[in-house]
Amino acid sequence: MTILQIFAAFFRVGALTLGGGLAIISILRHELTVKRAWIGEEEFAHNLAMATSVPGAMVVNFSLLCGHRLRGARGAAAAFLGTVLPSLIAIVAVAVFLSPYFSHPAAAAFLRGAAAAVAGLLTHTAFTVCRPMVAKAPHFAAAAIAAGLALVPTVNPVFALVLVGAVMFHLSNRQKVRAGGDGGIKNGINGDANGGINNDAIAANKICEGGDVRGGADNINDEGKR
């Protein structure tokens, strides 16, 4: 893909998506993964997790990550501009020309319908993006804990993110250490077994060689007696 194609893809998504934030993720997934197949489902989910884990607007972070993945620094710049420009143009147009018409009943009805559509997009995004993330039991448990913490009004969602992320990081390190220890034990057992086999083979060869020497000496003695 070219730089212009990256810019056009992100610009179209930014221009045609209502709701922003997580609502745009569903459209980005359709555009980048389903329609164009530029990135896979797993990489899309990984970029989304990274974008939500660092400070800043999630959509901007996501566009930078995907653009950099596609075409390096130039791709990141193209994706960033494609994501930001539609919102900038729209908000300037609304502030200058359309703000007096927001009190009109037709405009209010449209905005209520758009809000309902955004809720549907968020539900679709949660289902499609989170499905590969919670395929394993520990990941499902982590998602459930984070969702439970987020439902508590007095708990900051950032606290849930940091806490669950730290727990998963600790469990991942424990699994790596355990896997390394098991691998060392297995290698040691295999080494001992191979060493024992090699020693037995050497001893067998020596016995065979000794048998051959003794057999040759017996033949010489028999010939001398004759």
C-alpha positions as CSV (number, residue, x, y, z in Angstrom):
1,M,0.0,0.0,0.0
2,T,1.1,3.6,-0.6
3,I,1.2,6.5,1.7
4,L,-1.7,8.1,0.0
5,Q,-3.8,4.9,0.4
6,I,-3.0,4.9,4.1
7,F,-4.0,8.6,4.4
8,A,-7.2,8.0,2.4
9,A,-8.3,5.0,4.5
10,F,-7.9,6.7,7.8
11,F,-9.4,10.0,6.5
12,R,-12.5,8.2,5.2
13,V,-12.9,6.4,8.6
14,G,-12.5,9.6,10.5
15,A,-14.9,11.5,8.2
16,L,-17.7,8.9,8.2
17,T,-17.7,7.7,11.9
18,L,-20.0,9.2,14.5
19,G,-19.2,8.9,18.1
20,G,-15.4,8.8,18.0
21,G,-13.3,7.0,20.6
22,L,-14.1,3.3,20.7
23,A,-16.9,3.7,18.2
24,I,-14.3,4.3,15.5
25,I,-12.5,1.1,16.3
26,S,-15.2,-1.0,14.7
27,I,-15.0,0.9,11.5
28,L,-11.2,0.8,11.5
29,R,-11.3,-3.0,12.0
30,H,-13.5,-3.4,9.0
31,E,-11.4,-1.1,6.9
32,L,-7.9,-2.4,7.9
33,T,-8.6,-6.1,8.7
34,V,-11.7,-7.2,6.9
35,K,-11.7,-5.1,3.7
36,R,-8.1,-4.4,3.0
37,A,-6.4,-7.2,5.1
38,W,-3.5,-4.9,5.9
39,I,-3.2,-6.3,9.5
40,G,-4.5,-9.4,11.1
41,E,-7.0,-9.8,13.9
42,E,-4.4,-10.6,16.5
43,E,-2.2,-7.7,15.6
44,F,-5.2,-5.4,15.5
45,A,-6.1,-6.4,19.1
46,H,-2.5,-6.0,20.2
47,N,-2.3,-2.4,18.7
48,L,-5.6,-1.6,20.4
49,A,-4.3,-2.8,23.8
50,M,-1.1,-0.7,23.3
51,A,-3.1,2.4,22.2
52,T,-5.3,2.2,25.4
53,S,-2.4,1.6,27.7
54,V,-0.4,4.8,26.9
55,P,-1.5,8.4,27.6
56,G,-3.2,10.4,24.9
57,A,-6.2,10.0,22.6
58,M,-6.7,6.3,22.0
59,V,-7.7,6.7,18.3
60,V,-4.6,8.9,17.6
61,N,-2.3,6.4,19.4
62,F,-3.9,3.5,17.4
63,S,-3.5,5.3,14.1
64,L,0.1,6.0,14.8
65,L,0.8,2.4,15.7
66,C,-1.0,1.0,12.6
67,G,0.6,3.5,10.3
68,H,4.1,2.8,11.6
69,R,3.4,-0.9,11.2
70,L,2.4,-0.4,7.6
71,R,5.0,2.1,6.2
72,G,7.2,3.2,9.1
73,A,7.4,6.9,10.1
74,R,5.8,8.2,6.9
75,G,2.9,5.8,7.3
76,A,2.4,6.9,10.9
77,A,2.3,10.5,9.8
78,A,-0.2,9.7,7.0
79,A,-2.4,7.8,9.4
80,F,-2.2,10.5,12.0
81,L,-3.2,13.2,9.6
82,G,-6.0,11.1,8.1
83,T,-7.4,10.5,11.6
84,V,-7.2,14.1,12.9
85,L,-8.1,16.2,9.9
86,P,-11.8,15.1,9.5
87,S,-12.5,15.9,13.2
88,L,-10.7,19.3,12.9
89,I,-12.7,20.3,9.8
90,A,-16.0,19.1,11.2
91,I,-15.6,20.9,14.5
92,V,-14.7,24.1,12.8
93,A,-17.7,23.8,10.5
94,V,-20.0,23.0,13.4
95,A,-18.7,26.0,15.4
96,V,-19.0,28.4,12.6
97,F,-22.1,27.3,10.6
98,L,-24.2,24.7,12.3
99,S,-24.4,25.4,16.0
100,P,-27.6,27.6,15.7
101,Y,-29.4,24.6,14.2
102,F,-28.7,22.0,17.0
103,S,-31.9,23.1,18.9
104,H,-34.1,22.1,15.9
105,P,-36.3,19.0,16.6
106,A,-35.0,17.2,13.5
107,A,-31.4,17.7,14.5
108,A,-32.1,16.6,18.1
109,A,-33.8,13.5,16.8
110,F,-30.9,12.7,14.5
111,L,-28.4,13.1,17.4
112,R,-30.5,10.7,19.5
113,G,-30.5,8.1,16.8
114,A,-26.7,8.6,16.3
115,A,-26.2,8.0,20.0
116,A,-28.1,4.7,19.8
117,A,-26.1,3.7,16.8
118,V,-22.8,4.5,18.6
119,A,-24.0,2.2,21.5
120,G,-24.5,-0.6,18.9
121,L,-21.0,0.0,17.4
122,L,-19.4,-0.2,20.9
123,T,-21.1,-3.5,21.5
124,H,-19.9,-4.9,18.2
125,T,-16.4,-3.6,18.9
126,A,-16.3,-5.2,22.3
127,F,-17.4,-8.6,20.9
128,T,-15.2,-8.7,17.9
129,V,-12.0,-7.3,19.4
130,C,-12.2,-8.9,22.8
131,R,-13.1,-12.4,21.5
132,P,-9.4,-13.3,20.6
133,M,-8.1,-11.7,23.8
134,V,-10.1,-13.8,26.2
135,A,-9.7,-17.2,24.4
136,K,-7.5,-18.4,27.3
137,A,-8.8,-18.8,30.8
138,P,-6.3,-16.4,32.5
139,H,-7.1,-13.7,30.0
140,F,-10.8,-14.2,30.5
141,A,-10.4,-13.9,34.2
142,A,-8.3,-10.8,33.8
143,A,-11.0,-9.2,31.6
144,A,-13.7,-10.2,34.1
145,I,-11.8,-8.6,37.0
146,A,-11.2,-5.4,35.1
147,A,-14.8,-5.2,34.1
148,G,-15.9,-5.7,37.7
149,L,-13.6,-3.0,39.0
150,A,-14.8,-0.6,36.3
151,L,-18.4,-1.1,37.5
152,V,-17.5,0.2,40.9
153,P,-18.2,4.0,40.8
154,T,-15.5,4.9,43.2
155,V,-12.7,3.0,41.4
156,N,-10.8,4.8,38.7
157,P,-10.7,2.7,35.5
158,V,-7.0,3.5,35.2
159,F,-6.5,1.6,38.4
160,A,-8.2,-1.5,37.0
161,L,-6.0,-1.3,33.9
162,V,-2.8,-1.0,35.9
163,L,-3.7,-3.6,38.5
164,V,-4.8,-6.3,36.0
165,G,-1.8,-5.5,33.7
166,A,0.6,-5.9,36.6
167,V,-0.9,-9.2,37.7
168,M,-0.8,-10.6,34.1
169,F,2.8,-9.5,33.8
170,H,3.7,-11.3,37.0
171,L,2.0,-14.5,36.0
172,S,3.7,-14.3,32.6
173,N,7.1,-14.0,34.2
174,R,6.4,-16.9,36.5
175,Q,5.4,-19.1,33.6
176,K,8.6,-18.2,31.7
177,V,10.7,-19.0,34.8
178,R,8.9,-22.3,35.3
179,A,9.3,-23.2,31.6
180,G,13.0,-22.4,31.8
181,G,13.4,-24.6,34.9
182,D,11.6,-27.5,33.3
183,G,13.6,-27.1,30.2
184,G,16.9,-27.2,32.2
185,I,15.7,-30.3,34.1
186,K,14.7,-32.0,30.8
187,N,18.0,-31.1,29.3
188,G,19.9,-32.5,32.3
189,I,17.9,-35.7,32.2
190,N,18.5,-36.0,28.5
191,G,22.2,-35.3,29.0
192,D,22.5,-37.9,31.7
193,A,20.7,-40.4,29.5
194,N,22.8,-39.7,26.5
195,G,26.0,-39.8,28.6
196,G,25.0,-43.2,30.0
197,I,24.2,-44.5,26.6
198,N,27.5,-43.2,25.2
199,N,29.4,-44.8,28.1
200,D,27.7,-48.1,27.7
201,A,28.5,-48.0,24.0
202,I,32.2,-47.3,24.7
203,A,32.3,-50.1,27.2
204,A,30.7,-52.5,24.7
205,N,33.2,-51.5,22.1
206,K,36.1,-52.2,24.5
207,I,34.7,-55.6,25.4
208,C,34.3,-56.5,21.7
209,E,37.8,-55.3,21.0
210,G,39.1,-57.3,24.0
211,G,37.2,-60.4,22.7
212,D,38.7,-60.0,19.3
213,V,42.3,-59.8,20.8
214,R,41.7,-62.8,23.0
215,G,40.2,-64.7,20.0
216,G,43.3,-63.8,17.9
217,A,45.7,-65.0,20.7
218,D,43.9,-68.3,21.1
219,N,44.1,-68.9,17.4
220,I,47.9,-68.3,17.5
221,N,48.3,-70.7,20.4
222,D,46.4,-73.4,18.6
223,E,48.5,-73.0,15.5
224,G,51.7,-73.2,17.7
225,K,50.5,-76.5,19.3
226,R,49.8,-78.0,15.9
